[in-house]
Amino acid sequence: MARDKYQTLTEQMFYILICLTQESYGVDIMKKVEELTNGRVIIGPGTLYSLLDNFVRENIIIETKIENRKKNYIITSFGTEMLEKEYLRVTKLKRDYEALIKGGEQN
């Protein structure tokens, strides 16, 4: 089941889902991720379309329309729940780091 398989998300997965909070198509997603991360995270077409297919299969996102070979996608409520859980998990990691390494200093 998707909950087990996607208990934690890779950076690529996380950024794809962030982009799909607004309806987007593949090439658009790749550009948005690169811009959002200032080029730190690059998602190639093979990785992107493989993840999109998996996300559709697991009802994390849905296809909204298809024009020629161009497919648009948007995140589902289940996908939004996953994204929020990952955000909370990463936020907790940051807080733990700050508490243990930085002595509780806030950035």
N, CA, C and O atoms as CSV, one atom per row, in Angstrom:
chain,resi,resn,atom,element,x,y,z
A,1,MET,N,N,0.851,-1.198,0.000
A,1,MET,CA,C,0.000,0.000,0.000
A,1,MET,C,C,0.886,1.246,0.000
A,1,MET,O,O,2.019,1.211,0.479
A,2,ALA,N,N,0.369,2.322,-0.530
A,2,ALA,CA,C,1.138,3.556,-0.691
A,2,ALA,C,C,1.650,4.105,0.637
A,2,ALA,O,O,2.750,4.656,0.692
A,3,ARG,N,N,0.876,3.963,1.695
A,3,ARG,CA,C,1.307,4.522,2.982
A,3,ARG,C,C,2.636,3.920,3.420
A,3,ARG,O,O,3.490,4.633,3.948
A,4,ASP,N,N,2.823,2.624,3.210
A,4,ASP,CA,C,4.074,1.987,3.594
A,4,ASP,C,C,5.184,2.336,2.612
A,4,ASP,O,O,6.293,2.691,3.012
A,5,LYS,N,N,4.876,2.231,1.334
A,5,LYS,CA,C,5.869,2.468,0.299
A,5,LYS,C,C,6.399,3.907,0.334
A,5,LYS,O,O,7.580,4.146,0.080
A,6,TYR,N,N,5.533,4.842,0.643
A,6,TYR,CA,C,5.907,6.259,0.636
A,6,TYR,C,C,5.886,6.854,2.047
A,6,TYR,O,O,5.472,7.997,2.242
A,7,GLN,N,N,6.338,6.068,3.026
A,7,GLN,CA,C,6.361,6.549,4.408
A,7,GLN,C,C,7.213,7.811,4.532
A,7,GLN,O,O,6.856,8.745,5.250
A,8,THR,N,N,8.341,7.829,3.824
A,8,THR,CA,C,9.137,9.045,3.703
A,8,THR,C,C,9.315,9.302,2.210
A,8,THR,O,O,9.334,8.368,1.408
A,9,LEU,N,N,9.443,10.549,1.852
A,9,LEU,CA,C,9.557,10.933,0.447
A,9,LEU,C,C,10.979,11.368,0.137
A,9,LEU,O,O,11.654,11.963,0.977
A,10,THR,N,N,11.428,11.069,-1.073
A,10,THR,CA,C,12.697,11.612,-1.532
A,10,THR,C,C,12.492,13.094,-1.829
A,10,THR,O,O,11.360,13.572,-1.905
A,11,GLU,N,N,13.596,13.814,-1.995
A,11,GLU,CA,C,13.476,15.228,-2.362
A,11,GLU,C,C,12.691,15.389,-3.661
A,11,GLU,O,O,11.829,16.261,-3.768
A,12,GLN,N,N,12.993,14.547,-4.645
A,12,GLN,CA,C,12.305,14.638,-5.929
A,12,GLN,C,C,10.801,14.448,-5.749
A,12,GLN,O,O,10.008,15.201,-6.313
A,13,MET,N,N,10.405,13.445,-4.966
A,13,MET,CA,C,8.981,13.191,-4.713
A,13,MET,C,C,8.340,14.390,-4.033
A,13,MET,O,O,7.262,14.835,-4.428
A,14,PHE,N,N,9.003,14.907,-3.016
A,14,PHE,CA,C,8.482,16.034,-2.249
A,14,PHE,C,C,8.235,17.241,-3.152
A,14,PHE,O,O,7.171,17.858,-3.099
A,15,TYR,N,N,9.230,17.571,-3.982
A,15,TYR,CA,C,9.090,18.739,-4.845
A,15,TYR,C,C,8.063,18.528,-5.949
A,15,TYR,O,O,7.368,19.471,-6.326
A,16,ILE,N,N,7.952,17.326,-6.470
A,16,ILE,CA,C,6.913,17.050,-7.466
A,16,ILE,C,C,5.541,17.292,-6.851
A,16,ILE,O,O,4.688,17.933,-7.465
A,17,LEU,N,N,5.327,16.787,-5.650
A,17,LEU,CA,C,4.023,16.967,-5.002
A,17,LEU,C,C,3.751,18.426,-4.665
A,17,LEU,O,O,2.615,18.885,-4.778
A,18,ILE,N,N,4.783,19.161,-4.253
A,18,ILE,CA,C,4.598,20.601,-4.020
A,18,ILE,C,C,4.114,21.269,-5.306
A,18,ILE,O,O,3.173,22.062,-5.290
A,19,CYS,N,N,4.767,20.940,-6.414
A,19,CYS,CA,C,4.388,21.544,-7.700
A,19,CYS,C,C,2.964,21.189,-8.083
A,19,CYS,O,O,2.270,21.985,-8.716
A,20,LEU,N,N,2.526,19.998,-7.703
A,20,LEU,CA,C,1.201,19.549,-8.117
A,20,LEU,C,C,0.084,20.015,-7.187
A,20,LEU,O,O,-1.048,19.543,-7.292
A,21,THR,N,N,0.394,20.931,-6.286
A,21,THR,CA,C,-0.684,21.587,-5.549
A,21,THR,C,C,-1.435,22.519,-6.494
A,21,THR,O,O,-2.535,22.983,-6.195
A,22,GLN,N,N,-0.809,22.783,-7.649
A,22,GLN,CA,C,-1.461,23.489,-8.762
A,22,GLN,C,C,-1.343,22.583,-9.982
A,22,GLN,O,O,-0.313,21.940,-10.183
A,23,GLU,N,N,-2.369,22.531,-10.774
A,23,GLU,CA,C,-2.360,21.670,-11.957
A,23,GLU,C,C,-1.158,21.995,-12.839
A,23,GLU,O,O,-0.911,23.156,-13.165
A,24,SER,N,N,-0.420,20.967,-13.217
A,24,SER,CA,C,0.792,21.143,-14.016
A,24,SER,C,C,1.004,19.939,-14.911
A,24,SER,O,O,0.427,18.875,-14.688
A,25,TYR,N,N,1.834,20.115,-15.921
A,25,TYR,CA,C,2.234,18.995,-16.768
A,25,TYR,C,C,3.729,18.760,-16.567
A,25,TYR,O,O,4.414,19.581,-15.958
A,26,GLY,N,N,4.234,17.629,-17.083
A,26,GLY,CA,C,5.583,17.161,-16.807
A,26,GLY,C,C,6.695,18.167,-16.962
A,26,GLY,O,O,7.448,18.415,-16.020
A,27,VAL,N,N,6.807,18.748,-18.141
A,27,VAL,CA,C,7.907,19.692,-18.395
A,27,VAL,C,C,7.817,20.878,-17.441
A,27,VAL,O,O,8.836,21.375,-16.961
A,28,ASP,N,N,6.602,21.325,-17.170
A,28,ASP,CA,C,6.372,22.416,-16.232
A,28,ASP,C,C,6.895,22.063,-14.838
A,28,ASP,O,O,7.503,22.895,-14.165
A,29,ILE,N,N,6.653,20.821,-14.414
A,29,ILE,CA,C,7.095,20.368,-13.096
A,29,ILE,C,C,8.625,20.415,-13.010
A,29,ILE,O,O,9.187,20.914,-12.035
A,30,MET,N,N,9.282,19.891,-14.038
A,30,MET,CA,C,10.757,19.897,-14.033
A,30,MET,C,C,11.295,21.309,-13.906
A,30,MET,O,O,12.231,21.549,-13.144
A,31,LYS,N,N,10.713,22.250,-14.646
A,31,LYS,CA,C,11.156,23.646,-14.595
A,31,LYS,C,C,10.894,24.267,-13.226
A,31,LYS,O,O,11.753,24.959,-12.678
A,32,LYS,N,N,9.704,24.017,-12.674
A,32,LYS,CA,C,9.346,24.591,-11.376
A,32,LYS,C,C,10.280,24.105,-10.281
A,32,LYS,O,O,10.718,24.892,-9.442
A,33,VAL,N,N,10.590,22.805,-10.282
A,33,VAL,CA,C,11.482,22.256,-9.258
A,33,VAL,C,C,12.863,22.886,-9.369
A,33,VAL,O,O,13.452,23.281,-8.363
A,34,GLU,N,N,13.370,22.978,-10.568
A,34,GLU,CA,C,14.695,23.574,-10.764
A,34,GLU,C,C,14.713,25.029,-10.293
A,34,GLU,O,O,15.661,25.460,-9.636
A,35,GLU,N,N,13.658,25.788,-10.632
A,35,GLU,CA,C,13.582,27.194,-10.208
A,35,GLU,C,C,13.429,27.310,-8.697
A,35,GLU,O,O,14.110,28.113,-8.060
A,36,LEU,N,N,12.538,26.512,-8.128
A,36,LEU,CA,C,12.253,26.568,-6.696
A,36,LEU,C,C,13.494,26.271,-5.864
A,36,LEU,O,O,13.695,26.868,-4.807
A,37,THR,N,N,14.330,25.344,-6.345
A,37,THR,CA,C,15.516,24.926,-5.595
A,37,THR,C,C,16.790,25.602,-6.091
A,37,THR,O,O,17.889,25.216,-5.692
A,38,ASN,N,N,16.657,26.591,-6.946
A,38,ASN,CA,C,17.811,27.279,-7.528
A,38,ASN,C,C,18.802,26.297,-8.149
A,38,ASN,O,O,20.016,26.464,-8.036
A,39,GLY,N,N,18.262,25.269,-8.808
A,39,GLY,CA,C,19.090,24.301,-9.508
A,39,GLY,C,C,19.678,23.210,-8.636
A,39,GLY,O,O,20.396,22.347,-9.140
A,40,ARG,N,N,19.394,23.223,-7.345
A,40,ARG,CA,C,19.930,22.203,-6.435
A,40,ARG,C,C,19.311,20.836,-6.708
A,40,ARG,O,O,19.987,19.813,-6.600
A,41,VAL,N,N,18.026,20.818,-7.062
A,41,VAL,CA,C,17.334,19.562,-7.366
A,41,VAL,C,C,16.921,19.597,-8.829
A,41,VAL,O,O,16.165,20.467,-9.260
A,42,ILE,N,N,17.432,18.639,-9.574
A,42,ILE,CA,C,17.087,18.497,-10.979
A,42,ILE,C,C,16.388,17.152,-11.132
A,42,ILE,O,O,16.887,16.130,-10.661
A,43,ILE,N,N,15.255,17.154,-11.779
A,43,ILE,CA,C,14.528,15.912,-12.020
A,43,ILE,C,C,14.519,15.649,-13.520
A,43,ILE,O,O,13.979,16.434,-14.300
A,44,GLY,N,N,15.118,14.550,-13.903
A,44,GLY,CA,C,15.143,14.176,-15.313
A,44,GLY,C,C,13.820,13.574,-15.737
A,44,GLY,O,O,13.022,13.161,-14.896
A,45,PRO,N,N,13.584,13.522,-17.049
A,45,PRO,CA,C,12.311,13.006,-17.543
A,45,PRO,C,C,12.041,11.557,-17.151
A,45,PRO,O,O,10.896,11.213,-16.856
A,46,GLY,N,N,13.049,10.707,-17.137
A,46,GLY,CA,C,12.840,9.309,-16.761
A,46,GLY,C,C,12.339,9.177,-15.337
A,46,GLY,O,O,11.378,8.457,-15.067
A,47,THR,N,N,13.004,9.881,-14.422
A,47,THR,CA,C,12.605,9.867,-13.012
A,47,THR,C,C,11.217,10.471,-12.848
A,47,THR,O,O,10.369,9.913,-12.152
A,48,LEU,N,N,10.987,11.613,-13.491
A,48,LEU,CA,C,9.711,12.308,-13.349
A,48,LEU,C,C,8.546,11.437,-13.803
A,48,LEU,O,O,7.590,11.239,-13.053
A,49,TYR,N,N,8.619,10.920,-15.015
A,49,TYR,CA,C,7.475,10.192,-15.549
A,49,TYR,C,C,7.271,8.854,-14.858
A,49,TYR,O,O,6.144,8.363,-14.783
A,50,SER,N,N,8.333,8.262,-14.357
A,50,SER,CA,C,8.202,7.044,-13.564
A,50,SER,C,C,7.467,7.345,-12.259
A,50,SER,O,O,6.550,6.621,-11.873
A,51,LEU,N,N,7.879,8.421,-11.583
A,51,LEU,CA,C,7.210,8.808,-10.343
A,51,LEU,C,C,5.761,9.226,-10.584
A,51,LEU,O,O,4.879,8.872,-9.801
A,52,LEU,N,N,5.509,9.968,-11.650
A,52,LEU,CA,C,4.137,10.376,-11.947
A,52,LEU,C,C,3.245,9.155,-12.171
A,52,LEU,O,O,2.125,9.101,-11.664
A,53,ASP,N,N,3.737,8.179,-12.927
A,53,ASP,CA,C,2.963,6.947,-13.159
A,53,ASP,C,C,2.678,6.230,-11.842
A,53,ASP,O,O,1.555,5.787,-11.600
A,54,ASN,N,N,3.702,6.117,-10.990
A,54,ASN,CA,C,3.510,5.474,-9.683
A,54,ASN,C,C,2.522,6.246,-8.820
A,54,ASN,O,O,1.660,5.651,-8.173
A,55,PHE,N,N,2.644,7.565,-8.809
A,55,PHE,CA,C,1.733,8.394,-8.017
A,55,PHE,C,C,0.285,8.255,-8.501
A,55,PHE,O,O,-0.639,8.217,-7.689
A,56,VAL,N,N,0.091,8.181,-9.803
A,56,VAL,CA,C,-1.272,8.002,-10.335
A,56,VAL,C,C,-1.815,6.640,-9.890
A,56,VAL,O,O,-2.955,6.533,-9.437
A,57,ARG,N,N,-0.989,5.613,-10.025
A,57,ARG,CA,C,-1.409,4.265,-9.635
A,57,ARG,C,C,-1.809,4.190,-8.167
A,57,ARG,O,O,-2.728,3.452,-7.811
A,58,GLU,N,N,-1.128,4.944,-7.316
A,58,GLU,CA,C,-1.376,4.928,-5.870
A,58,GLU,C,C,-2.395,5.983,-5.427
A,58,GLU,O,O,-2.622,6.152,-4.229
A,59,ASN,N,N,-3.015,6.700,-6.386
A,59,ASN,CA,C,-4.011,7.739,-6.103
A,59,ASN,C,C,-3.441,8.898,-5.286
A,59,ASN,O,O,-4.151,9.525,-4.500
A,60,ILE,N,N,-2.161,9.171,-5.480
A,60,ILE,CA,C,-1.512,10.310,-4.829
A,60,ILE,C,C,-1.745,11.562,-5.671
A,60,ILE,O,O,-1.869,12.665,-5.140
A,61,ILE,N,N,-1.802,11.378,-6.977
A,61,ILE,CA,C,-2.148,12.433,-7.930
A,61,ILE,C,C,-3.127,11.836,-8.936
A,61,ILE,O,O,-3.291,10.618,-9.018
A,62,ILE,N,N,-3.771,12.711,-9.697
A,62,ILE,CA,C,-4.635,12.251,-10.784
A,62,ILE,C,C,-4.293,13.017,-12.057
A,62,ILE,O,O,-3.817,14.151,-12.014
A,63,GLU,N,N,-4.546,12.373,-13.176
A,63,GLU,CA,C,-4.438,13.065,-14.463
A,63,GLU,C,C,-5.703,13.900,-14.615
A,63,GLU,O,O,-6.810,13.414,-14.386
A,64,THR,N,N,-5.530,15.149,-15.002
A,64,THR,CA,C,-6.688,16.023,-15.152
A,64,THR,C,C,-7.093,16.191,-16.605
A,64,THR,O,O,-8.277,16.344,-16.908
A,65,LYS,N,N,-6.129,16.165,-17.498
A,65,LYS,CA,C,-6.445,16.227,-18.930
A,65,LYS,C,C,-5.251,15.780,-19.744
A,65,LYS,O,O,-4.106,15.841,-19.295
A,66,ILE,N,N,-5.541,15.335,-20.935
A,66,ILE,CA,C,-4.496,14.884,-21.860
A,66,ILE,C,C,-4.710,15.597,-23.179
A,66,ILE,O,O,-5.788,15.519,-23.769
A,67,GLU,N,N,-3.678,16.293,-23.643
A,67,GLU,CA,C,-3.704,16.961,-24.941
A,67,GLU,C,C,-2.510,16.453,-25.730
A,67,GLU,O,O,-1.363,16.738,-25.387
A,68,ASN,N,N,-2.783,15.693,-26.795
A,68,ASN,CA,C,-1.735,15.010,-27.549
A,68,ASN,C,C,-0.968,14.111,-26.582
A,68,ASN,O,O,-1.554,13.205,-25.989
A,69,ARG,N,N,0.321,14.346,-26.418
A,69,ARG,CA,C,1.113,13.549,-25.465
A,69,ARG,C,C,1.293,14.262,-24.136
A,69,ARG,O,O,1.948,13.733,-23.238
A,70,LYS,N,N,0.736,15.431,-23.997
A,70,LYS,CA,C,0.907,16.249,-22.799
A,70,LYS,C,C,-0.203,15.927,-21.783
A,70,LYS,O,O,-1.388,16.101,-22.064
A,71,LYS,N,N,0.214,15.450,-20.593
A,71,LYS,CA,C,-0.736,15.111,-19.533
A,71,LYS,C,C,-0.604,16.117,-18.394
A,71,LYS,O,O,0.502,16.466,-17.981
A,72,ASN,N,N,-1.736,16.569,-17.902
A,72,ASN,CA,C,-1.758,17.442,-16.735
A,72,ASN,C,C,-2.128,16.618,-15.512
A,72,ASN,O,O,-2.894,15.658,-15.597
A,73,TYR,N,N,-1.571,17.011,-14.374
A,73,TYR,CA,C,-1.788,16.304,-13.122
A,73,TYR,C,C,-2.086,17.300,-12.012
A,73,TYR,O,O,-1.769,18.485,-12.111
A,74,ILE,N,N,-2.710,16.785,-10.943
A,74,ILE,CA,C,-2.900,17.566,-9.723
A,74,ILE,C,C,-2.908,16.590,-8.549
A,74,ILE,O,O,-3.288,15.428,-8.695
A,75,ILE,N,N,-2.491,17.069,-7.405
A,75,ILE,CA,C,-2.416,16.235,-6.205
A,75,ILE,C,C,-3.828,15.925,-5.688
A,75,ILE,O,O,-4.735,16.748,-5.816
A,76,THR,N,N,-4.003,14.737,-5.108
A,76,THR,CA,C,-5.279,14.348,-4.495
A,76,THR,C,C,-5.242,14.702,-3.008
A,76,THR,O,O,-4.213,15.145,-2.497
A,77,SER,N,N,-6.350,14.510,-2.328
A,77,SER,CA,C,-6.368,14.751,-0.883
A,77,SER,C,C,-5.438,13.770,-0.168
A,77,SER,O,O,-4.801,14.130,0.821
A,78,PHE,N,N,-5.359,12.540,-0.661
A,78,PHE,CA,C,-4.429,11.561,-0.101
A,78,PHE,C,C,-2.987,12.040,-0.293
A,78,PHE,O,O,-2.178,11.945,0.630
A,79,GLY,N,N,-2.665,12.548,-1.470
A,79,GLY,CA,C,-1.335,13.079,-1.744
A,79,GLY,C,C,-1.021,14.283,-0.868
A,79,GLY,O,O,0.102,14.429,-0.387
A,80,THR,N,N,-2.001,15.135,-0.663
A,80,THR,CA,C,-1.820,16.304,0.200
A,80,THR,C,C,-1.518,15.869,1.622
A,80,THR,O,O,-0.676,16.462,2.295
A,81,GLU,N,N,-2.206,14.835,2.074
A,81,GLU,CA,C,-1.963,14.284,3.408
A,81,GLU,C,C,-0.520,13.758,3.513
A,81,GLU,O,O,0.160,14.000,4.511
A,82,MET,N,N,-0.068,13.052,2.495
A,82,MET,CA,C,1.308,12.547,2.477
A,82,MET,C,C,2.320,13.686,2.507
A,82,MET,O,O,3.306,13.635,3.243
A,83,LEU,N,N,2.069,14.712,1.704
A,83,LEU,CA,C,2.963,15.865,1.633
A,83,LEU,C,C,3.043,16.566,2.986
A,83,LEU,O,O,4.127,16.946,3.429
A,84,GLU,N,N,1.914,16.733,3.631
A,84,GLU,CA,C,1.877,17.384,4.945
A,84,GLU,C,C,2.630,16.551,5.987
A,84,GLU,O,O,3.375,17.102,6.797
A,85,LYS,N,N,2.442,15.244,5.970
A,85,LYS,CA,C,3.162,14.372,6.917
A,85,LYS,C,C,4.668,14.470,6.702
A,85,LYS,O,O,5.436,14.499,7.664
A,86,GLU,N,N,5.087,14.520,5.447
A,86,GLU,CA,C,6.520,14.630,5.173
A,86,GLU,C,C,7.050,15.981,5.636
A,86,GLU,O,O,8.147,16.058,6.190
A,87,TYR,N,N,6.283,17.044,5.415
A,87,TYR,CA,C,6.680,18.368,5.882
A,87,TYR,C,C,6.865,18.359,7.403
A,87,TYR,O,O,7.853,18.887,7.914
A,88,LEU,N,N,5.921,17.765,8.114
A,88,LEU,CA,C,6.013,17.708,9.576
A,88,LEU,C,C,7.212,16.870,10.018
A,88,LEU,O,O,7.876,17.213,10.996
A,89,ARG,N,N,7.493,15.780,9.313
A,89,ARG,CA,C,8.639,14.925,9.634
A,89,ARG,C,C,9.952,15.696,9.465
A,89,ARG,O,O,10.822,15.650,10.334
A,90,VAL,N,N,10.082,16.397,8.348
A,90,VAL,CA,C,11.307,17.149,8.075
A,90,VAL,C,C,11.448,18.315,9.051
A,90,VAL,O,O,12.558,18.629,9.482
A,91,THR,N,N,10.353,18.948,9.397
A,91,THR,CA,C,10.372,20.039,10.371
A,91,THR,C,C,10.855,19.537,11.731
A,91,THR,O,O,11.622,20.212,12.418
A,92,LYS,N,N,10.394,18.342,12.107
A,92,LYS,CA,C,10.846,17.748,13.369
A,92,LYS,C,C,12.344,17.462,13.323
A,92,LYS,O,O,13.047,17.683,14.309
A,93,LEU,N,N,12.837,16.974,12.187
A,93,LEU,CA,C,14.281,16.750,12.049
A,93,LEU,C,C,15.052,18.050,12.281
A,93,LEU,O,O,16.065,18.068,12.981
A,94,LYS,N,N,14.561,19.125,11.688
A,94,LYS,CA,C,15.214,20.431,11.844
A,94,LYS,C,C,15.209,20.862,13.309
A,94,LYS,O,O,16.223,21.330,13.826
A,95,ARG,N,N,14.070,20.704,13.972
A,95,ARG,CA,C,13.982,21.087,15.394
A,95,ARG,C,C,14.929,20.248,16.250
A,95,ARG,O,O,15.595,20.771,17.144
A,96,ASP,N,N,14.984,18.943,15.973
A,96,ASP,CA,C,15.884,18.071,16.727
A,96,ASP,C,C,17.339,18.484,16.521
A,96,ASP,O,O,18.121,18.515,17.471
A,97,TYR,N,N,17.693,18.797,15.290
A,97,TYR,CA,C,19.052,19.254,14.988
A,97,TYR,C,C,19.362,20.521,15.781
A,97,TYR,O,O,20.411,20.635,16.416
A,98,GLU,N,N,18.436,21.459,15.729
A,98,GLU,CA,C,18.664,22.723,16.431
A,98,GLU,C,C,18.792,22.512,17.931
A,98,GLU,O,O,19.624,23.148,18.579
A,99,ALA,N,N,17.983,21.633,18.483
A,99,ALA,CA,C,18.020,21.384,19.926
A,99,ALA,C,C,19.313,20.701,20.347
A,99,ALA,O,O,19.880,21.028,21.389
A,100,LEU,N,N,19.777,19.760,19.546
A,100,LEU,CA,C,20.950,18.978,19.946
A,100,LEU,C,C,22.275,19.575,19.492
A,100,LEU,O,O,23.255,19.548,20.237
A,101,ILE,N,N,22.313,20.104,18.300
A,101,ILE,CA,C,23.579,20.587,17.739
A,101,ILE,C,C,23.768,22.076,17.978
A,101,ILE,O,O,24.854,22.521,18.347
A,102,LYS,N,N,22.731,22.824,17.771
A,102,LYS,CA,C,22.825,24.278,17.886
A,102,LYS,C,C,22.481,24.774,19.286
A,102,LYS,O,O,22.501,25.978,19.538
A,103,GLY,N,N,22.165,23.859,20.195
A,103,GLY,CA,C,21.820,24.273,21.548
A,103,GLY,C,C,20.524,25.034,21.634
A,103,GLY,O,O,20.347,25.880,22.510
A,104,GLY,N,N,19.598,24.730,20.708
A,104,GLY,CA,C,18.293,25.359,20.741
A,104,GLY,C,C,18.216,26.700,20.057
A,104,GLY,O,O,17.170,27.348,20.096
A,105,GLU,N,N,19.313,27.147,19.419
A,105,GLU,CA,C,19.294,28.421,18.702
A,105,GLU,C,C,18.315,28.348,17.542
A,105,GLU,O,O,18.232,27.318,16.873
A,106,GLN,N,N,17.596,29.383,17.297
A,106,GLN,CA,C,16.688,29.469,16.167
A,106,GLN,C,C,17.371,30.225,15.043
A,106,GLN,O,O,18.074,31.207,15.280
A,107,ASN,N,N,17.158,29.758,13.804
A,107,ASN,CA,C,17.726,30.451,12.638
A,107,ASN,C,C,16.779,31.512,12.165
A,107,ASN,O,O,17.070,32.210,11.193
